[in-house]
Amino acid sequence: MRKIILIFIAMTLATMQGVAQQLESKELISCYGRIRAELAKKACCIVGYNNKEVLSKIEYSSLNTFFNKLDTVKQKDLYKSLRNSNQTLEGNEVSKYDTAITEIRRKLLIELLIYYPEKEFDIIKGLIPFVWEISQLTNECNDFNKSIESDNGTSYIEKHPHGLFIGKCANGKARNGKPNNNDSTNKSKWQLNTCGKSIFHAINVTFIVLFIIVIVLVILLFICYKNRKRIRIFLNKHLIRKQTVTENLNDNLTERGNSEKQSSSFQTTPTLQHMSTPRQNANSSLEPKTESVAVPIITQNEDYKAFSEDTGEWLIIGASVRGNGHISMGLPCQDSSNYKSLGNGWGIAVTSDGAGSAKRSEIGSAIAVQRAIFHFEKLIMDRNWIGKQMLPSEAEWMKLSFKVLKLIHDEIESFSIQKDVNFKDLSSTIIVVIHSPFGLLVCHIGDGRAGYQDSNGEWHSLITPHKGEEANQTIFIPSDFWKIPFYEMSGVTVPESRVITGKIKAFTLMSDGCESTSWKCNLFNEATNKYYDPNLPHKPFFDSIVNTLLTFNKENIPNEERKVKWASFITKGNDSFIKESDDKTMIVGALYK
């Protein structure tokens, strides 16, 4: 018996020896670490740092030795750029390495643009090729792992005859040397031999595995046959014991049934205690560890949601109203909007337009507005922009606004998982405008419009709406663009961000349901015989609204009355608003001090 078991173990070890293993952390760190090292060297080259002794300390496994040798006083900006973008590479999952190295490249790009804005062209030109290199490496790693699982490396060798992991394949070990690249005949023979050996090896492995299974079954049957008497005795004892327990249980149930019949007159229905859920351990928690997102209360027959605020410097008014199309179909208003004053001339205004094709977009837009105000307020306070009396640079704002919008995306996705809702059913756009005494910060995803009035009374656009080639086509928060560096739509990045410096007299932001009434966005050019979008606020329209707000303030019209008047104006203030079937949202802010 012992001899048979030893033979079985020996055969198993022999089989395992011939099977190649998937990529491990050591190999993945080497491959992706090489790209990280090349990124660091490229960054040094772009900024003009060429100390060969220090550059030689850039290693695949880590950049720590390089950081220790780098003069952090003279090369302060370079050190910050590389240090802030650096990440640890670890684990055995290819997807994690891909995500990490992609994030390293993206962060390095942004950091370099912040510290070296004059080298913008060289930075973008130098780092863009790494996108392709990362993609190629990830594809090869995935091909290798899949091939090892399915055919022990055969398909990998066919697809990548000069791949990085040829030597790791079980059949690659039998190779005596690399083919002569100048001799196409030898190369073809080498490939054919390799493939032939791979197929033969795969057949051998399959046969051995099946043989081992048969041997194991034979051993089990032999053991059962030898011990058949003991097994029979054990089963008999077990069945007798089970029968005795069952009889005792039936007797107990009979006695319990009789007692319940006697007490049935006192209670005919179960109490809440009997219907309660199973008890939980006092230390356990069913709530998720991360901050949960509150479910917005959406009333289906709510025709509008409006707000009005006097901050002491700014007059703010806004509303989201149901469109005629949604009213006729009994659908809720899928737009959301809100505003929060931060004091000292600062405030945050947000609009979000729920996708008409998404089933629960009214919830998605409400969450987007709610979380945007929360996170952008936190950003402003953490950075102390109010105390420092400053706005961030364009590059810094692009980086920070991207992070915040991605965080909102992640929270909505987390909410969809918690509530078992399709993430895409919560699709919505978003526009964020932050006003200050020094100018405006704006960022957005999707369509809609936003504009401002400068100190000379002229109106300008703040954003370029993200529109597709077809009518009403746009992009939403859950759309798949987040991992694509500098993704563009309508000629601008997604998300788009801008910093407007200088004194601002008024601003506006709105969903696309209001643009045909208030915006120059679909004009006909007789010379070209085509329609075009100048993307400009209609000055008479907004001048009239700003004057009305200032009049409200002078006449001390209560905020409640202002809200009603504003919602009524957006609903039926002119023929264009009346005819609009889509939901309509518009926020206007006017400086009066």
C-alpha positions in Angstrom: 0.0 0.0 0.0 2.8 2.4 0.9 4.6 1.6 -2.3 1.5 2.6 -4.3 1.2 5.9 -2.5 4.9 6.7 -3.0 4.6 6.0 -6.7 1.5 8.3 -6.9 3.4 11.2 -5.2 6.4 10.7 -7.5 4.2 10.8 -10.6 2.4 14.0 -9.4 5.7 15.8 -8.7 7.0 14.7 -12.1 3.9 16.1 -13.8 4.1 19.4 -11.9 7.7 19.8 -12.9 6.8 19.8 -16.6 4.0 22.4 -16.2 4.9 26.1 -16.5 3.7 28.5 -13.8 1.9 31.8 -14.3 3.7 35.1 -13.9 4.7 35.9 -10.3 5.4 39.2 -8.5 9.1 39.1 -9.2 8.7 39.0 -13.0 5.8 41.5 -13.0 7.8 44.0 -10.9 10.8 43.6 -13.2 8.6 44.3 -16.3 6.5 47.1 -15.0 9.4 48.4 -13.0 11.3 48.8 -16.2 8.6 51.1 -17.6 8.5 53.1 -14.3 12.3 53.5 -14.6 12.1 54.6 -18.2 9.4 57.1 -17.2 11.7 58.6 -14.6 14.6 58.8 -17.0 12.4 60.4 -19.6 11.2 63.0 -17.1 14.8 63.8 -16.2 15.6 64.2 -19.9 12.7 66.5 -20.5 13.7 68.9 -17.7 17.4 68.8 -18.6 18.8 66.7 -15.7 21.7 64.6 -17.0 23.8 63.6 -14.0 24.8 60.1 -15.2 26.0 58.9 -11.8 22.6 59.7 -10.2 20.6 58.4 -13.2 22.4 55.1 -12.9 20.7 54.6 -9.5 17.2 54.3 -11.2 16.4 50.7 -10.7 13.5 48.5 -11.9 12.6 47.4 -8.4 12.5 50.8 -6.7 13.3 54.5 -7.2 14.3 55.0 -3.5 18.1 54.8 -4.2 17.7 57.4 -6.9 15.7 59.7 -4.7 18.4 59.5 -2.0 21.1 60.5 -4.4 19.1 63.3 -6.1 19.8 66.8 -4.9 16.4 67.7 -3.6 17.3 71.4 -3.1 18.6 72.1 -6.6 16.2 69.6 -8.2 13.2 70.3 -6.0 10.6 70.4 -8.7 11.9 67.3 -10.4 12.0 65.4 -7.1 8.4 66.5 -6.2 7.1 65.4 -9.7 8.7 62.0 -9.4 8.0 61.4 -5.7 4.3 62.5 -6.0 3.6 60.3 -8.9 5.5 57.2 -7.6 3.6 54.1 -6.5 4.6 50.7 -5.1 4.4 47.8 -7.5 3.4 44.6 -5.7 1.1 41.5 -6.0 0.5 38.8 -8.6 -2.4 40.3 -10.5 -1.5 41.9 -13.9 -4.5 44.2 -13.7 -3.2 45.8 -10.5 0.2 46.5 -12.2 -1.5 47.9 -15.2 -3.6 50.3 -13.1 -0.6 51.3 -11.0 1.8 52.1 -13.9 -1.0 53.9 -15.8 -1.7 56.0 -12.8 2.1 56.7 -12.4 2.3 57.9 -16.0 -0.8 60.1 -15.6 0.3 61.6 -12.3 3.8 62.3 -13.6 2.3 64.0 -16.7 0.2 66.3 -14.5 3.0 67.0 -12.0 5.4 67.9 -14.8 2.8 70.2 -16.3 2.4 71.9 -13.0 6.1 72.5 -12.3 7.3 72.9 -15.9 4.5 74.6 -17.8 6.9 76.0 -20.3 7.8 72.5 -21.4 4.2 71.4 -22.1 4.8 70.2 -25.6 7.9 68.2 -24.7 6.2 66.6 -21.7 3.1 65.5 -23.6 5.2 64.3 -26.6 7.6 62.4 -24.3 5.1 60.6 -22.1 2.3 59.7 -24.6 4.3 56.8 -26.2 4.3 55.0 -22.8 0.5 54.5 -23.1 1.1 52.1 -26.0 4.1 50.5 -24.3 2.0 49.8 -21.1 -0.8 48.4 -23.2 1.5 46.1 -25.1 3.1 44.8 -21.9 -0.2 44.2 -20.2 -1.6 42.3 -23.3 1.5 40.1 -23.4 1.3 39.3 -19.7 -2.4 38.4 -20.0 -1.7 36.3 -23.1 1.0 34.4 -21.2 -1.2 33.7 -18.2 -4.1 32.6 -20.3 -1.9 30.4 -22.5 -0.3 28.7 -19.4 -3.8 27.8 -18.2 -5.1 26.5 -21.5 -2.2 24.9 -23.4 0.9 25.3 -21.3 2.3 28.2 -23.3 1.8 27.0 -26.9 -0.5 29.8 -28.0 1.8 32.4 -26.3 4.8 31.2 -28.2 2.8 31.3 -31.5 1.6 34.9 -30.8 4.9 36.2 -29.2 7.7 34.2 -30.8 10.3 36.6 -29.3 8.3 37.4 -26.2 9.6 38.3 -22.8 8.5 35.1 -21.2 9.6 32.4 -23.7 12.1 30.9 -21.3 9.4 30.5 -18.7 7.3 28.2 -20.9 7.7 24.5 -20.2 8.3 23.8 -23.8 10.6 26.9 -24.0 13.1 25.2 -21.6 13.9 22.5 -24.2 15.1 25.2 -26.6 18.9 25.1 -27.1 19.2 28.6 -28.5 17.5 31.5 -30.1 16.9 31.3 -33.9 19.1 33.1 -36.3 17.1 36.2 -37.3 19.0 36.3 -40.6 18.1 32.8 -41.6 14.3 32.6 -42.2 14.4 28.9 -42.9 16.0 28.1 -39.6 13.6 30.4 -37.9 10.6 28.7 -39.4 12.0 25.3 -38.5 12.6 26.5 -34.9 9.0 27.7 -34.7 7.6 24.5 -36.1 9.7 22.4 -33.7 8.7 24.5 -30.8 5.0 24.3 -31.6 5.3 20.5 -32.2 7.0 20.0 -28.9 4.4 22.2 -27.2 1.5 20.1 -28.6 3.2 16.9 -27.8 4.0 18.1 -24.3 0.3 19.2 -23.8 -0.9 15.7 -24.9 1.6 14.1 -22.5 0.4 16.2 -19.6 -3.2 15.4 -20.3 -2.5 11.7 -20.5 -0.5 11.7 -17.2 -3.3 13.5 -15.4 -5.9 11.1 -16.6 -3.6 8.2 -15.7 -3.2 9.6 -12.2 -7.0 9.9 -11.8 -7.5 6.3 -12.8 -4.8 5.2 -10.3 -6.4 7.1 -7.5 -9.8 5.6 -8.2 -8.3 2.1 -8.3 -6.5 2.7 -4.9 -9.8 3.9 -3.4 -11.7 0.9 -4.6 -9.0 -1.4 -3.3 -9.1 0.2 0.1 -12.9 0.0 0.2 -12.8 -3.7 -0.8 -10.2 -4.5 1.9 -12.2 -2.8 4.6 -15.7 -3.8 3.4 -16.6 -5.6 6.7 -15.6 -2.6 8.8 -17.5 -0.2 6.6 -20.6 -2.4 6.8 -20.4 -2.5 10.7 -19.9 1.3 10.9 -22.9 2.0 8.6 -25.2 -0.4 10.6 -24.3 1.3 13.8 -24.8 4.8 12.3 -28.2 3.9 10.9 -29.4 2.4 14.2 -28.2 5.5 16.1 -30.0 7.8 13.6 -33.2 5.8 13.8 -33.1 6.1 17.6 -32.6 9.9 17.5 -35.5 10.3 15.0 -37.9 8.3 17.2 -37.0 10.4 20.3 -37.4 13.6 18.3 -40.8 12.5 17.1 -41.9 11.7 20.6 -40.8 15.2 21.8 -42.6 16.8 18.9 -45.8 14.9 19.8 -45.6 16.1 23.4 -44.9 19.7 22.3 -47.8 19.6 19.9 -50.2 18.6 22.6 -49.1 21.4 24.9 -49.4 24.0 22.1 -53.0 22.9 21.4 -53.8 23.6 25.1 -52.4 27.1 24.9 -53.8 28.0 21.4 -56.7 30.0 22.9 -54.3 32.7 24.3 -52.4 33.4 21.0 -53.6 32.9 17.5 -51.1 35.0 15.6 -47.3 35.2 15.8 -45.8 38.2 17.6 -43.1 40.5 16.1 -40.5 38.6 18.2 -41.4 35.4 16.5 -41.0 37.1 13.1 -37.7 38.9 13.9 -34.5 38.3 11.9 -31.7 36.1 13.2 -29.7 37.7 15.9 -26.4 39.3 15.0 -23.2 39.3 17.0 -22.9 42.5 19.0 -19.5 43.3 17.4 -20.6 42.6 13.8 -22.0 45.2 11.5 -24.1 44.9 8.4 -23.2 48.5 7.3 -20.4 49.1 4.8 -17.2 50.4 6.1 -17.1 53.3 3.5 -19.3 56.3 3.8 -22.7 55.5 2.5 -24.5 57.8 0.1 -28.0 58.8 1.2 -30.9 57.9 -1.2 -32.4 61.2 -2.5 -36.1 61.5 -2.1 -37.6 61.9 -5.6 -41.3 62.8 -5.7 -42.8 61.8 -9.0 -45.3 64.6 -9.2 -42.9 67.3 -8.1 -43.0 69.8 -10.9 -40.0 71.9 -9.7 -37.2 72.2 -7.2 -36.0 75.8 -6.6 -33.8 77.8 -4.3 -32.9 81.5 -3.8 -30.1 82.9 -1.6 -28.7 86.3 -0.7 -25.1 85.8 0.5 -24.5 89.4 1.4 -22.5 89.9 -1.8 -24.1 87.6 -4.4 -27.8 87.1 -5.3 -28.2 83.4 -6.3 -31.3 81.9 -7.8 -31.9 78.5 -9.4 -34.5 75.9 -10.3 -35.0 72.5 -11.9 -38.4 72.0 -13.5 -40.1 69.1 -15.2 -40.4 69.3 -19.0 -43.7 68.8 -20.7 -42.6 65.5 -22.1 -41.9 64.1 -18.6 -45.2 65.5 -17.3 -47.2 63.8 -20.0 -45.5 60.5 -19.4 -45.7 60.7 -15.6 -41.9 60.8 -15.2 -40.0 62.7 -12.5 -37.8 65.7 -13.2 -34.4 64.0 -14.0 -32.5 67.3 -13.5 -31.0 68.3 -10.2 -29.3 71.5 -9.0 -28.1 73.2 -5.8 -26.0 76.0 -4.4 -24.0 76.5 -1.2 -22.4 79.7 0.0 -19.0 79.4 1.7 -18.8 83.0 2.9 -16.2 85.7 2.0 -17.6 85.9 -1.6 -17.1 82.1 -2.3 -19.8 79.7 -3.3 -20.5 76.5 -5.2 -23.2 76.0 -7.8 -23.9 72.6 -9.4 -26.3 71.4 -12.1 -26.8 67.8 -13.3 -28.9 66.5 -16.1 -30.0 62.9 -15.8 -29.8 60.8 -19.0 -33.3 60.4 -20.6 -32.4 56.8 -21.6 -31.3 55.8 -18.0 -34.1 54.3 -15.8 -33.0 56.0 -12.5 -31.1 59.0 -13.7 -33.1 61.3 -11.4 -31.3 59.6 -8.5 -27.9 59.7 -10.2 -28.2 63.4 -10.9 -29.3 64.1 -7.3 -26.4 62.2 -5.8 -24.0 63.9 -8.2 -25.1 67.3 -7.1 -25.1 66.4 -3.4 -21.6 64.8 -3.4 -20.1 67.5 -5.7 -21.0 70.3 -3.2 -19.6 68.2 -0.3 -16.3 67.3 -2.0 -15.6 70.6 -3.6 -16.3 72.4 -0.4 -13.9 70.0 1.4 -11.3 70.7 -1.4 -11.5 74.4 -0.9 -11.2 74.2 2.8 -8.3 71.7 2.8 -6.4 73.8 0.3 -7.3 77.0 2.3 -7.9 79.0 -0.9 -10.3 81.3 1.0 -7.7 82.0 3.7 -4.9 82.4 1.2 -7.1 84.6 -1.1 -6.1 82.7 -4.2 -7.2 80.4 -7.0 -5.3 77.4 -8.2 -3.4 77.4 -11.5 -4.9 75.8 -14.6 -2.8 72.7 -14.3 -3.5 72.3 -10.5 -7.2 72.8 -11.0 -7.3 70.3 -13.9 -5.6 67.7 -11.6 -7.7 68.4 -8.5 -11.1 68.7 -10.3 -10.4 65.4 -12.1 -9.8 63.7 -8.8 -13.0 65.0 -7.2 -15.2 64.1 -10.2 -13.6 60.6 -10.2 -14.4 60.3 -6.5 -18.1 61.2 -7.3 -18.1 58.6 -10.0 -16.8 56.0 -7.6 -19.4 56.9 -4.9 -22.2 56.6 -7.4 -20.8 53.3 -8.6 -20.6 52.1 -4.9 -24.2 53.2 -4.4 -25.3 51.2 -7.4 -23.6 48.1 -6.0 -25.1 48.6 -2.5 -28.6 49.1 -3.9 -28.3 46.4 -6.7 -28.9 49.0 -9.4 -27.3 49.1 -12.8 -24.5 51.7 -12.7 -25.4 53.1 -16.2 -29.1 53.5 -15.0 -27.8 56.4 -12.8 -26.2 58.2 -15.7 -26.1 62.0 -15.6 -24.0 65.0 -16.6 -22.5 67.5 -14.2 -21.4 71.2 -14.3 -19.7 72.8 -11.3 -19.0 76.6 -11.0 -17.2 78.0 -8.0 -17.3 81.7 -7.6 -14.8 83.8 -5.6 -13.6 87.4 -5.3 -10.8 86.6 -7.7 -12.6 84.8 -10.4 -14.3 81.5 -11.3 -13.4 77.8 -11.2 -15.4 75.5 -13.5 -15.4 71.8 -14.5 -17.9 69.6 -16.2 -18.7 66.3 -17.8 -21.3 66.2 -20.6 -23.5 68.8 -22.3 -25.3 71.9 -20.9 -24.0 75.5 -20.9 -22.2 77.8 -18.6 -21.2 81.5 -18.9 -20.2 84.6 -17.1 -20.3 88.4 -17.3 -17.0 90.2 -17.0 -16.3 93.6 -15.4 -17.1 95.4 -18.7 -20.6 93.8 -18.9 -19.7 91.4 -21.7 -20.9 87.8 -21.6 -18.6 84.8 -22.4 -19.0 81.0 -22.4 -17.3 79.1 -19.6 -17.4 75.5 -21.1 -17.6 73.7 -24.4 -20.4 71.1 -24.1 -19.4 67.5 -24.8 -21.5 66.5 -27.8 -21.3 63.5 -30.1 -21.7 63.3 -33.8 -25.4 62.6 -33.5 -28.2 64.8 -32.1 -28.6 64.7 -28.2 -25.5 62.5 -27.9 -23.2 63.3 -25.0 -21.1 61.7 -22.3 -22.0 60.9 -18.6 -20.3 60.4 -15.3 -20.5 56.6 -15.5 -19.2 56.6 -19.1 -16.0 54.6 -19.8 -13.4 57.3 -20.4 -11.7 57.6 -17.0 -8.7 55.4 -17.9 -8.1 57.1 -21.2 -5.5 59.8 -20.8 -6.6 63.2 -22.1 -9.8 61.8 -23.6 -11.4 64.4 -25.9 -14.9 65.2 -27.1 -16.0 68.2 -29.1 -12.3 69.3 -29.1 -11.9 69.6 -25.3 -10.8 67.1 -22.6 -13.3 65.1 -20.6 -13.6 66.3 -17.9 -13.1 69.9 -19.1 -11.8 72.4 -16.5 -11.0 76.2 -16.6 -9.8 79.0 -14.3 -11.2 82.5 -15.0 -9.3 85.2 -13.2 -10.5 88.8 -12.6 -13.7 90.4 -11.3 -16.9 88.6 -12.3 -20.2 90.5 -12.2 -22.5 87.5 -13.0 -22.5 83.8 -14.0 -24.9 81.2 -15.1 -25.0 77.4 -15.6 -27.8 75.3 -17.1 -28.9 72.0 -18.5 -29.4 71.7 -22.3 -33.2 72.1 -21.9 -32.6 75.8 -21.5 -30.0 76.5 -24.1 -32.3 77.0 -27.1 -33.9 79.9 -25.2 -30.9 81.6 -23.7 -27.9 80.7 -25.8 -26.5 81.3 -29.3 -25.9 77.7 -30.2 -27.5 76.8 -33.5 -27.1 79.6 -36.0 -27.2 79.3 -39.8 -24.2 80.5 -41.8 -25.5 81.5 -45.3 -21.9 81.6 -46.7 -21.3 77.9 -45.9 -25.0 76.9 -46.0 -24.5 75.1 -42.6 -25.5 75.5 -39.0 -22.8 76.2 -36.5 -22.5 76.7 -32.7 -20.9 80.0 -31.6 -21.4 79.0 -28.0 -22.2 82.4 -26.6 -24.7 83.6 -23.9 -27.6 85.7 -25.3 -26.7 89.1 -23.8 -30.2 90.7 -23.8 -31.6 87.6 -22.1 -29.1 87.5 -19.2 -28.8 91.3 -18.8 -32.6 91.3 -18.2 -32.4 88.5 -15.6 -29.5 90.2 -13.7 -31.5 93.5 -13.6 -34.5 91.6 -12.4 -32.5 90.0 -9.6 -31.1 93.4 -8.5 -34.6 94.8 -8.5 -35.8 91.9 -6.3 -33.1 92.8 -3.9 -33.9 96.6 -3.9 -37.6 95.8 -3.3 -36.8 93.3 -0.6 -38.8 90.5 -2.4 -38.7 87.4 0.0 -36.6 84.5 -1.2 -39.7 82.2 -1.2 -41.4 84.5 -3.6 -38.3 84.7 -5.8 -38.1 80.9 -6.0 -41.7 80.6 -7.2 -41.3 83.4 -9.8 -38.1 81.9 -11.1 -39.5 78.4 -11.4 -42.6 79.9 -13.1 -40.4 81.8 -15.5 -38.4 78.7 -16.6 -41.6 76.8 -17.0 -43.6 79.2 -19.1 -41.7 82.5 -19.2 -41.7 82.5 -23.1 -42.8 80.4 -26.0 -39.5 78.6 -26.2 -39.7 77.5 -22.6 -43.3 76.4 -23.0 -42.5 74.3 -26.1 -39.5 72.6 -24.5 -40.3 68.9 -23.7 -37.1 68.3 -21.8 -36.5 69.1 -18.1 -35.0 72.6 -17.6 -32.5 73.7 -15.1 -30.8 77.1 -14.7 -28.8 78.9 -12.0 -27.9 82.6 -12.2 -25.7 84.5 -9.8 -25.4 88.3 -9.7 -22.9 90.4 -7.7 -24.5 93.4 -6.1 -21.8 94.7 -3.7 
